[in-house]
Every structure is written in C-alpha cells, then in structure tokens.
Amino acid sequence: MGEMIAIGVMVGIIILASSVHRFVDRKTRASIPSEAEERILARLNELDRRMGDIQDVMIALDEKMSRGE
C-alpha cells in the first residue's frame, strides 16, 4: 500500500514539473517575437506613420478650406 502512494506522489510530481516546464516555455516564447511578428510590427508601424501623415494633410486642407483660400 505504501508503494502505491509513493508511486502516486511521484506521478504527481512529474505532472507538476511538466506543467511548470510548459508554462515557462510559453512565457519565454511569448516574450521573444519571431521574425514574422517583427515584420508585421514593422509594417504596422509604417502604416501608422503614413496614417498620421494623411491625417496631417487632411487637417491642413480643412483649415485652408475653412479660411476660404
């Protein structure tokens, strides 16, 4: 009977260690962006910059039209 409890405890420890390993592995992967993620983020940053430029042009045109020029 004692052997069964010891085996059960060992199995539980193995499952716990495996879960901790998976958790740590996922956290480290999530913090290091892959090449695809870096390319997507670079494209999004470029798109954001261009949208800001377009917004500036639209504001300037609106101001120019409101002054009647």
Secondary structure, 3 states (H helix, E strand, C coil): CHHHHHHHHHHHHHHHHHHHHHHHHHHHHHHCCCHHHHHHHHHHHHHHHHHHHHHHHHHHHHHHHHHCC
